[in-house]
């Protein structure tokens, strides 16, 4: 996996916003599945199991906050693949964003308010009200301008950094699966 890349400027990031805004509002697609089996580890998978209790099977979500109970409202993170492509610049760098599912879908609050349900493969996930804003690792990997861009007040409702979800119906997901709104 390529780790180094030039960080884009705010002007370069803003120039990519139009393409991001063209993401489908419904009937999008699952572009990438990434498991995080351990700290700093990433495994790209073509197929995965989503489980109501355990999250993305093989991911360390449930262990991240041990010994406290894991936060089901942040069980699974989805990030818009168009945003990821922009900030990462290379598909090999997408997993560095730290999310589990990369989707070609409009994740904005207007399109998917908290409580909205999405069908992905045979699983169903529900959008959480808990914001997903990123961390210092995102800054280190993609630059301060990228973090400012995805969290800018004028972009906040677009959820450019992604969104938290919880799994409400276990099932199998595969790269290429359609993502459909169920509400």
CORNORGI-V751952 format. One line per field, one symbol per residue. ss: DSSP state (H for helix, E for strand, C for the rest). psi: psi as a letter, one per 20 degrees, with the letter a starting at -180 (. if undefined). burial: + if it has 16 or more other ideal C-beta (glycine too) atoms within 10 Angstrom, else -. Layout:
# CORNORGI-V751952
ss->???
psi->???
burial->???
This chain:
# CORNORGI-V751952
ss->CCCCCCCCCHHHHHHCHHHHHCCCCCCEEEEEEEECCCCCCCEEECEEEEECCCEECCCCHHHCCCCCCCCHHHCEEEEEHHHHHHHHCCHHHHHHHCCCEEEECCCCCCCCCCCCEEEECCEEEEECCCCCCCCHHHHHHHCHHHHHHHHCCCCHHHCCCCEEEEEEECEEEECCCEEEECC
psi->pphqqppqrgghghhihghgijqqhqkaqohqppqnhrpjqpppqhqrpppghibopiqjghihjqjqpqohikhpppqphhgghghhiphiighihjrhppqnqojqhhhmqpiqqppocjrpqppqioqoiaahhgghhiqhhgggghjphiigiilhiaqqrqpioqapqqpiqqoppj.
burial->----+-++---++--++--+--+----+++++++++-----+--+--++++--+++--++++-------+-+-++++++++++++++++---+++++++++++++++++-++---++++++-++++++---+-+---+--+++-+++-+++---+--+++++++++++--+-+-+-+-+-+--
